[in-house]
């Protein structure tokens, strides 16, 4: 575990260094919205890092809307002025990994909304996916195996059933960090996992009945149990 954390930390430093150098390059060359950046190969040679490192840094800047990649064409500066660009990159470089409590709060806010939407919008295909995820979770728990990933797959299926692609994307973004923290803090012990089977079933039944009020109420109960000692972490 220590090695994994160190590797992640080092990778973050490399990524931030590349982002800083991309910013400096854009300022030096006075690149404006729509101007093209040098290729990944050229940037990796110039910065003395691997192409995969450059790609990760570019993808991060794309995620925040500062760069745009076009297939077969290259990477271009987004429609943002230089002053705003520099300010946003400074903010990105100051970002830290979210705390476990922040992840929990964000997930609760998202899921209380997505479960209501799922109850209203779910399709027969969504119900099949939810049932499969529920079954996978049950099997792992009954066999005494770690079911953290299966638990979150069930919740991701709810997000998908909501029909809101933005909420679904947010869940996909925070899920890997949630899994890491669940395992780190041993949040899902056996007692909670078995209780989770019943709670998942209640949530599924409410979605199937297309009852958004009941779905939200059952999700609230699920979170009260699941995170009862979260804030003691």
VONUNU-969174 format. One line per 8 residues: number of its first residue (from 1); for each residue y, x, z negated of N, C-alpha, C. Coordinates in pm, 1 decimal. Atoms other than C-alpha are relative to their C-alpha. Layout:
NUM) Y X Z Y X Z Y X Z | ...
This chain:
1) -120.6 83.4 0.0 0.0 0.0 0.0 125.5 86.8 0.0 | -115.8 -90.2 6.2 242.1 281.9 -85.6 28.5 61.1 136.8 | -14.6 -61.3 -131.8 178.5 443.9 253.5 59.7 -99.1 98.1 | -49.1 102.1 -91.4 242.7 114.1 436.0 149.4 -24.6 -21.4 | -141.3 22.1 31.1 574.9 63.7 255.4 84.9 116.6 49.6 | -71.8 -119.2 -45.6 680.9 420.5 331.4 15.0 -1.7 151.0 | -3.6 4.0 -146.2 592.3 380.6 698.4 100.6 -102.7 48.6 | -94.2 104.8 -37.3 789.6 55.9 719.1 143.6 45.5 -23.3
9) -133.4 -49.2 33.9 1087.9 219.2 549.4 47.3 104.2 101.3 | -35.1 -103.6 -97.9 1079.6 517.4 782.6 30.4 -61.9 135.9 | -21.6 66.5 -129.0 1052.1 290.7 1085.9 135.9 -69.9 2.1 | -129.0 67.3 10.5 1355.3 94.4 963.3 114.1 100.1 16.5 | -102.4 -104.0 -13.0 1556.2 416.8 933.8 15.0 46.0 144.9 | -2.4 -42.0 -140.3 1460.3 524.0 1286.3 68.0 -106.4 85.7 | -56.1 111.0 -76.6 1548.2 180.0 1423.6 151.4 -9.4 -19.7 | -143.7 6.6 28.6 1887.2 176.2 1250.0 74.8 117.0 63.8
17) -62.1 -117.6 -62.1 1959.5 528.5 1376.9 18.2 -21.9 149.8 | -8.3 27.8 -144.2 1885.5 420.0 1733.8 109.1 -103.3 28.1 | -103.1 103.1 -17.6 2103.3 109.4 1696.4 139.3 61.3 -12.8 | -130.1 -68.8 17.0 2389.7 328.7 1570.6 34.8 81.0 124.5 | -24.2 -82.4 -118.8 2347.3 560.9 1869.0 28.1 -85.1 123.6 | -28.7 91.8 -111.0 2338.7 268.2 2113.5 144.4 -50.1 -10.9 | -138.9 43.0 22.2 2663.4 142.4 1958.2 98.2 110.3 40.0 | -88.8 -112.2 -32.8 2822.2 488.4 1986.8 5.7 22.9 150.5
25) 5.9 -18.2 -145.5 2706.9 514.1 2349.0 84.5 -105.1 71.0 | -78.3 108.4 -61.6 2859.1 175.6 2434.5 149.1 23.1 -20.0 | -141.9 -28.2 26.1 3187.0 277.6 2269.9 49.3 117.3 84.4 | -38.4 -119.1 -75.1 3192.1 621.6 2438.7 17.7 -31.4 148.5 | -6.8 35.3 -142.0 3124.1 475.9 2781.6 88.8 -121.8 25.1 | -87.1 116.3 -9.7 3352.7 180.3 2704.7 -67.1 -113.9 77.0 | 74.3 104.9 -68.8 3084.3 -64.7 2815.4 54.3 -137.1 -37.4 | -53.5 133.5 19.6 3205.6 -421.0 2858.4 -109.5 -103.5 24.4
33) 99.1 104.8 -24.3 3022.4 -756.7 2869.9 -49.8 0.1 144.8 | 58.5 0.1 -133.9 2782.9 -755.7 3164.4 -36.6 138.1 50.3 | 33.6 -136.3 -42.0 2763.3 -375.0 3190.6 -144.3 32.4 -39.0 | 140.7 -33.8 19.8 2418.0 -223.0 3211.6 -16.1 124.5 -86.6 | 34.3 -116.4 82.3 2269.7 12.5 2952.7 -94.0 92.2 77.5 | 101.0 -89.0 -59.6 2070.1 321.4 3053.1 -140.5 -55.0 -27.9 | 137.6 48.3 16.0 1695.5 262.0 3087.8 -59.5 45.1 -133.8 | 68.9 -38.8 123.8 1457.6 280.5 2788.9 -43.0 145.7 5.8
41) 46.3 -139.0 -16.0 1320.0 607.7 2927.3 116.0 96.3 -21.9 | -116.6 -87.5 14.4 1667.3 762.6 2951.5 49.7 3.8 -144.7 | -46.1 6.5 138.7 1763.1 643.8 2603.4 -95.0 74.3 -93.8 | 97.6 -68.9 85.5 1439.0 774.3 2449.1 14.9 151.0 13.4 | -20.4 -144.1 -21.6 1499.7 1118.0 2606.6 130.1 47.4 -64.1 | -131.2 -36.4 53.8 1865.4 1120.9 2502.6 0.0 3.5 -153.1 | 1.4 10.6 145.8 1793.3 1015.4 2141.7 -114.7 78.7 -64.4 | 114.2 -75.5 52.8 1471.0 1216.3 2106.3 -97.2 -84.9 -79.7
49) 94.1 91.1 67.5 1258.6 916.5 2004.6 -92.4 -61.1 105.8 | 93.9 61.7 -94.2 969.9 722.1 2158.8 62.7 -121.5 67.3 | -49.1 117.9 -71.9 1026.1 446.2 2414.2 -24.9 -127.2 -80.9 | 29.5 118.9 80.9 860.2 198.9 2176.5 106.0 -19.2 -109.0 | -107.2 9.3 99.8 1122.7 282.8 1910.6 127.8 -56.6 62.3 | -118.7 49.9 -70.9 1400.4 224.7 2163.5 -15.9 -148.0 30.6 | 27.0 140.5 -35.1 1238.0 -101.3 2273.0 19.2 -91.1 -121.3 | -13.8 80.1 121.9 1221.7 -228.0 1913.3 146.9 -18.8 -37.3
57) -142.3 7.6 32.7 1588.9 -146.9 1856.5 72.5 -94.7 95.4 | -61.5 88.1 -100.0 1690.8 -321.3 2179.9 -38.8 -145.5 -26.6 | 45.9 136.4 28.9 1479.2 -625.9 2090.1 72.8 -58.0 -120.8 | -72.9 46.2 117.8 1653.1 -645.2 1753.1 142.2 -40.4 38.3 | -135.6 31.9 -44.4 1995.1 -636.5 1919.2 0.0 -123.6 90.3 | 14.9 121.8 -81.0 1871.7 -900.7 2164.8 -12.9 -122.4 -89.7 | 22.8 111.8 91.7 1757.6 -1120.5 1876.7 132.5 -50.5 -56.0 | -130.0 38.5 53.9 2112.0 -1117.5 1738.2 103.2 -29.7 108.9
65) -86.1 41.4 -110.4 2255.7 -1190.8 2083.5 99.3 102.9 47.9 | -94.7 -104.4 -40.0 2425.8 -853.8 2140.0 -36.0 64.3 133.7 | 46.0 -53.0 -128.4 2217.6 -744.2 2437.2 -82.8 -106.7 71.7 | 83.1 92.1 -78.1 2039.8 -928.2 2718.7 -85.1 81.4 97.0 | 91.0 -68.7 -92.1 1733.5 -799.0 2901.7 -38.3 -93.9 112.6 | 38.7 79.0 -116.4 1662.0 -921.3 3252.6 -118.1 69.2 68.1 | 117.6 -59.4 -64.6 1317.7 -865.5 3406.9 34.6 68.4 131.6 | -18.4 -78.7 -122.1 1318.0 -599.5 3678.6 144.8 47.8 20.5
73) -140.6 -38.8 -17.7 1692.6 -546.3 3624.2 49.1 96.7 -106.8 | -43.6 -88.8 107.3 1744.7 -381.1 3284.9 61.8 -75.9 -115.6 | -62.1 57.5 119.7 1937.9 -440.0 2963.9 151.4 4.9 15.2 | -143.9 12.5 -20.8 2298.3 -559.0 2965.9 71.9 -38.9 -128.7 | -83.3 36.3 114.5 2581.1 -596.7 2714.6 29.3 -149.0 7.6 | -25.3 144.9 3.9 2619.4 -960.0 2606.8 149.5 -27.1 7.6 | -139.8 40.8 -17.1 2942.8 -1154.8 2640.6 73.5 1.8 -134.2 | -65.9 -18.4 129.6 3094.8 -1013.3 2323.1 94.9 119.5 10.6
81) -97.9 -108.5 -4.9 3409.0 -799.4 2287.5 -42.8 118.0 -86.5 | 40.6 -123.2 66.6 3386.6 -441.9 2161.8 22.3 -3.8 -150.9 | -30.0 5.0 143.1 3549.8 -506.6 1823.0 -102.6 -87.8 -72.4 | 98.5 90.6 60.1 3323.6 -802.5 1747.3 -139.1 62.8 3.5 | 130.3 -66.6 -15.8 3023.7 -605.1 1876.8 -20.2 104.0 -110.8 | 10.5 -103.6 102.9 3091.4 -313.5 1642.3 -15.8 -61.2 -139.5 | 8.7 65.7 130.1 3140.8 -546.6 1346.1 -137.3 -60.6 -24.3 | 131.5 62.5 13.8 2816.5 -733.5 1410.5 -110.0 104.3 -17.6
89) 100.1 -106.4 14.9 2619.1 -410.8 1449.6 6.1 59.7 -139.4 | -12.3 -49.5 137.0 2759.2 -288.4 1117.5 -69.9 -93.9 -98.1 | 67.3 98.1 85.7 2636.2 -611.2 957.6 -151.5 12.3 11.3 | 144.4 -13.5 -24.4 2291.5 -566.8 1115.5 -54.3 122.6 -72.8 | 44.4 -123.9 64.4 2267.2 -210.3 984.0 -3.0 -12.0 -152.3 | -3.3 18.5 146.1 2344.8 -334.9 631.8 -106.5 -98.5 -48.2 | 101.4 98.3 38.5 2071.3 -598.4 638.5 -114.8 67.2 -72.8 | 115.3 -49.1 74.8 1793.3 -547.1 387.0 -112.1 -102.5 10.3
97) 111.5 94.0 1.0 1447.6 -703.3 362.4 27.9 -110.2 -102.2 | -28.1 108.9 93.6 1477.8 -1047.4 202.0 -86.9 6.5 -125.1 | 75.6 6.9 124.4 1372.7 -1090.3 -161.2 -99.7 -113.6 7.9 | 102.7 103.5 1.3 1066.0 -1297.3 -235.0 60.4 -137.3 -32.1 | -61.7 127.1 38.2 1277.6 -1567.1 -403.8 77.0 -60.4 116.8 | -76.1 48.5 -115.4 1500.7 -1592.6 -96.2 -92.2 -58.6 106.0 | 97.7 50.5 -96.0 1197.8 -1633.2 128.2 -54.6 -134.8 -43.4 | 53.7 124.7 54.0 1059.2 -1904.9 -98.0 101.8 -112.6 17.1
105) -104.6 102.3 -11.0 1390.7 -2094.8 -108.0 20.0 -43.0 144.3 | -17.3 31.0 -142.0 1428.7 -2071.3 269.5 -116.0 -83.0 51.3 | 118.0 73.3 -45.8 1073.9 -2188.8 327.0 1.4 -143.6 -52.1 | -3.4 135.3 57.6 1115.1 -2487.0 91.0 100.1 -87.5 75.6 | -102.6 76.2 -71.8 1438.2 -2598.6 260.7 -47.3 -38.3 140.4 | 49.3 26.0 -135.6 1279.4 -2568.5 604.2 -111.0 -104.8 -0.2 | 119.0 84.0 -5.2 953.8 -2740.5 519.5 23.6 -143.0 -48.2 | -29.9 136.8 41.8 1100.2 -3039.9 339.8 59.3 -79.2 116.4
113) -54.0 65.0 -120.3 1278.6 -3113.6 666.4 -106.7 -11.9 109.3 | 98.3 2.4 -109.5 999.9 -3019.3 906.7 -112.1 -100.1 -26.6 | 111.1 92.2 27.9 737.2 -3229.1 725.9 42.5 -144.7 28.7 | -49.5 134.2 -33.3 957.0 -3540.2 764.7 1.2 -21.2 150.5 | -3.1 9.2 -146.5 1007.9 -3469.3 1133.5 -141.5 -6.6 56.9 | 139.0 0.4 -46.0 635.1 -3399.7 1175.6 -60.9 -139.3 -14.7 | 52.3 134.3 22.6 553.4 -3740.3 1025.9 53.4 -98.9 104.5 | -61.0 89.1 -99.5 788.9 -3906.0 1273.7 -44.7 31.1 143.2
121) 19.1 -42.2 -138.8 704.2 -3703.4 1585.0 -139.6 47.8 35.6 | 130.5 -61.5 -25.6 346.5 -3581.0 1551.2 -75.2 -72.1 111.4 | 84.0 53.3 -106.7 111.3 -3628.4 1843.6 -145.7 8.9 -43.9 | 142.6 -10.0 31.0 -265.7 -3665.4 1848.1 -44.5 146.4 5.4 | 30.6 -142.8 -10.1 -281.3 -3301.0 1956.8 43.1 74.8 -124.7 | -48.2 -62.0 123.8 -74.2 -3201.5 1653.3 -95.3 -28.7 -115.8 | 93.0 36.8 107.1 -312.3 -3390.2 1423.5 -128.2 82.9 7.6 | 120.8 -81.8 -17.6 -607.3 -3200.1 1570.0 23.6 140.7 -53.3
129) -33.4 -135.3 47.4 -433.7 -2865.8 1503.5 12.4 4.1 -151.8 | -15.9 6.9 145.7 -343.4 -2970.2 1148.8 -135.4 -12.4 -69.2 | 132.4 20.7 58.6 -698.0 -3084.7 1079.0 -82.8 127.7 5.2 | 73.1 -126.4 -13.9 -842.8 -2757.6 1209.2 50.1 102.6 -101.7 | -58.7 -93.4 97.4 -601.8 -2555.1 992.9 -40.3 -37.6 -142.1 | 40.3 48.9 131.5 -684.7 -2771.2 691.4 -145.7 34.9 -28.8 | 142.5 -31.4 13.7 -1056.8 -2721.4 748.6 -21.3 149.1 -25.8 | 11.8 -145.6 16.0 -1017.1 -2342.9 780.2 41.3 42.3 -141.0
137) -47.5 -30.6 134.9 -822.8 -2333.2 452.1 -105.1 -40.2 -103.9 | 102.7 49.1 92.3 -1085.9 -2542.7 270.8 -119.3 95.1 -5.9 | 118.5 -85.9 -7.2 -1371.1 -2320.9 390.2 22.5 132.2 -71.9 | -30.4 -128.0 64.4 -1201.0 -2000.2 276.0 5.0 -14.9 -152.6 | -14.4 21.4 145.0 -1114.7 -2141.1 -68.3 -135.2 -26.7 -65.1 | 131.2 35.3 55.1 -1460.5 -2291.6 -127.7 -91.8 122.0 -4.7 | 82.6 -121.6 -3.9 -1621.5 -1959.0 -30.1 55.9 112.2 -87.2 | -58.7 -99.0 89.7 -1396.7 -1776.8 -276.8 73.2 112.2 70.9
145) -70.0 -101.9 -78.4 -1211.2 -1588.0 -3.1 150.7 -21.6 -4.5 | -145.2 7.8 -6.9 -840.4 -1512.0 31.6 39.5 -96.1 112.9 | -36.5 102.2 -99.4 -684.2 -1811.9 209.6 149.8 -5.7 25.4 | -146.1 -1.9 -18.0 -317.5 -1707.5 221.4 38.3 -26.4 145.2 | -36.2 16.3 -140.6 -308.5 -1681.8 599.7 -34.1 -140.0 50.4 | 38.0 135.0 -41.3 -494.9 -2010.2 647.2 97.2 -103.6 -56.7 | -100.2 87.9 62.2 -251.5 -2177.1 406.6 124.6 -5.4 87.2 | -123.0 -4.6 -78.5 44.5 -2061.3 610.8 -20.4 -51.1 142.6
153) 27.9 55.5 -132.4 -124.6 -2154.6 939.7 11.4 -152.4 -1.5 | -14.4 145.2 15.8 -141.0 -2512.0 811.3 147.9 -39.0 1.8 | -143.0 29.5 6.1 231.1 -2504.3 736.1 69.7 28.7 134.0 | -53.7 -25.9 -134.0 307.1 -2348.3 1075.2 -34.3 -113.7 96.1 | 40.4 114.0 -83.7 114.8 -2634.8 1236.4 91.0 -119.3 -26.6 | -95.6 106.1 33.6 346.2 -2875.6 1051.1 133.2 25.8 71.4 | -126.1 -36.3 -66.7 649.7 -2687.4 1185.1 -7.5 -30.3 149.4 | 17.5 27.9 -143.5 511.7 -2715.0 1538.2 1.5 -149.7 26.1
161) 5.9 145.8 -16.2 442.5 -3086.5 1490.6 136.9 -65.4 -15.9 | -133.9 55.7 19.1 808.3 -3136.7 1392.8 72.5 -19.1 132.5 | -64.3 11.6 -131.0 902.9 -3093.2 1757.2 134.7 68.6 7.2 | -127.2 -72.9 2.6 1199.1 -2875.9 1656.3 -30.1 148.0 19.8 | 36.8 -137.5 -33.3 1159.8 -2538.5 1828.0 73.6 102.8 -84.9 | -77.5 -94.1 82.2 1433.5 -2372.9 1619.2 -63.2 14.8 -138.6 | 64.8 -6.3 131.2 1270.7 -2463.3 1287.3 -135.2 70.2 10.5 | 128.9 -65.4 -22.7 935.0 -2355.8 1428.1 18.3 151.1 11.7
169) -29.1 -142.7 -16.6 1086.4 -2020.0 1527.2 33.9 65.0 -133.4 | -35.4 -53.2 131.9 1237.7 -1969.1 1180.8 -124.7 20.8 -85.1 | 124.4 -13.0 76.6 897.6 -2030.9 1021.8 -81.7 119.2 48.8 | 74.5 -112.4 -56.4 736.2 -1780.5 1257.8 61.9 133.6 -40.5 | -70.3 -123.0 36.6 1001.3 -1522.3 1168.0 -28.8 39.3 -144.7 | 14.7 -34.0 141.9 962.0 -1546.7 789.5 -144.9 7.0 -46.9 | 140.1 4.1 43.2 583.5 -1598.5 778.8 -61.4 137.0 -29.7 | 59.8 -131.4 32.5 476.5 -1228.1 803.6 47.4 56.7 -132.7
177) -55.3 -51.5 125.9 708.4 -1136.5 515.0 -54.1 -79.2 -118.7 | 55.7 83.7 106.6 579.2 -1430.4 310.4 -141.8 43.8 -32.4 | 138.4 -43.2 19.6 217.7 -1321.0 362.2 -4.3 130.6 -79.0 | -5.3 -129.9 68.5 303.5 -965.8 252.0 32.4 -17.9 -147.6 | -41.5 20.9 138.9 475.6 -1089.4 -63.2 -100.9 -80.0 -79.2 | 104.4 75.7 69.3 203.9 -1341.5 -148.2 -108.6 94.8 -47.8 | 105.9 -95.2 34.2 -51.9 -1060.1 -141.8 48.6 100.0 -104.2 | -57.4 -98.0 92.7 180.9 -824.0 -328.4 6.6 -54.5 -141.9
185) -19.1 58.8 132.5 248.7 -1065.4 -614.5 -117.7 -87.8 -46.0 | 119.5 78.2 34.8 -94.5 -1238.3 -613.7 37.2 -144.7 -34.1 | -49.2 134.7 27.1 73.3 -1577.6 -590.3 -111.9 -103.2 1.5 | 102.7 103.5 -15.5 -232.0 -1772.7 -476.2 -126.2 35.8 -76.9 | 123.5 -22.6 72.5 -488.8 -1749.6 -753.9 -97.7 -113.3 31.5 | 104.0 96.1 -36.8 -812.8 -1951.2 -737.0 35.4 -142.3 -42.5 | -35.1 133.5 47.1 -683.3 -2241.0 -946.3 97.7 -69.5 92.2 | -99.7 57.2 -90.5 -381.7 -2296.3 -725.3 -58.7 -26.7 137.9
193) 59.6 15.3 -133.2 -588.0 -2249.7 -409.8 -83.2 -127.6 8.9 | 81.5 122.6 0.3 -832.5 -2528.9 -506.3 88.4 -124.2 -6.8 | -94.1 112.1 8.6 -543.8 -2756.5 -601.7 70.8 -18.7 134.2 | -64.5 4.8 -131.1 -390.5 -2669.2 -264.8 -77.7 -81.4 102.4 | 82.5 79.4 -93.1 -682.4 -2833.2 -83.5 40.8 -146.5 -7.6 | -37.7 140.6 20.8 -597.8 -3171.9 -235.8 142.0 -26.4 48.5 | -140.3 18.5 -39.2 -224.8 -3122.7 -179.3 17.4 5.7 151.2 | -4.9 -7.3 -146.3 -273.8 -3018.8 184.0 -51.8 -129.6 61.6
201) 58.6 124.9 -50.7 -491.7 -3325.6 238.4 100.2 -115.2 -12.7 | -100.7 105.4 21.9 -221.0 -3552.0 90.4 112.2 9.7 103.4 | -106.4 -21.4 -98.7 41.1 -3397.8 319.9 -48.4 -42.2 138.7 | 57.9 36.0 -129.4 -186.4 -3436.1 621.3 -9.3 -152.2 15.6 | 15.7 145.5 -5.2 -258.7 -3802.5 536.6 134.0 -69.5 23.1 | -133.1 59.9 -15.7 113.8 -3880.6 509.7 52.1 19.3 142.7 | -41.9 -26.6 -138.7 183.3 -3715.7 847.2 -78.1 -89.4 96.0 | 85.3 84.6 -85.5 -109.4 -3902.4 1003.6 47.3 -145.1 -2.1
209) -47.6 137.9 14.8 26.5 -4232.9 867.0 142.9 -18.4 52.0 | -138.5 -1.3 -47.4 370.0 -4138.6 1007.6 94.2 -58.6 -105.5 | -82.9 43.1 112.3 530.6 -4189.3 667.3 82.8 120.6 -47.0 | -81.2 -118.4 33.1 817.0 -3934.2 640.0 38.4 10.2 -147.3 | -37.3 -1.4 141.1 918.5 -4037.1 286.5 -114.8 51.8 -85.3 | 116.7 -44.5 74.7 565.8 -3989.1 154.9 -30.1 146.5 29.6 | 27.2 -138.4 -40.1 524.5 -3664.6 350.1 89.6 96.9 -77.1 | -93.4 -85.9 73.4 835.8 -3515.8 189.4 -35.8 4.7 -148.5
217) 35.7 6.0 142.2 728.0 -3632.5 -158.0 -123.7 85.2 -28.7 | 123.1 -77.9 18.4 381.9 -3475.8 -117.0 27.2 149.0 16.6 | -35.2 -140.7 -18.4 536.2 -3150.3 8.1 72.6 52.6 -124.0 | -69.3 -40.2 122.8 762.8 -3139.7 -298.9 -99.4 29.3 -111.6 | 104.1 -21.4 101.6 459.6 -3175.1 -525.8 -74.2 130.7 27.2 | 71.1 -121.9 -40.6 285.2 -2898.7 -332.0 79.5 124.2 -39.3 | -82.5 -116.1 32.5 576.5 -2658.9 -381.0 16.1 18.0 -150.3 | -13.2 -10.7 145.5 613.4 -2740.2 -751.6 -119.4 73.3 -59.1
225) 121.7 -63.6 49.8 255.1 -2632.1 -809.8 -11.1 143.0 49.5 | 21.6 -129.9 -62.6 242.7 -2343.1 -568.4 96.4 106.8 -49.1 | -100.7 -98.3 40.1 563.2 -2177.3 -688.0 40.9 -12.9 -146.4 | -37.9 25.7 138.4 553.5 -2267.6 -1058.1 37.3 127.1 -75.0 | -40.4 -122.8 66.9 577.9 -1902.2 -1157.0 66.2 99.4 96.2 | -66.0 -87.2 -99.1 751.7 -1765.9 -849.1 119.9 71.1 -59.4 | -126.0 -55.6 47.0 1079.3 -1711.5 -1032.8 -16.6 92.7 -120.6 | 27.3 -101.1 103.3 909.4 -1494.1 -1294.0 -37.7 133.3 62.6
233) 35.5 -122.5 -70.8 832.2 -1234.8 -1022.9 108.3 103.1 -20.5
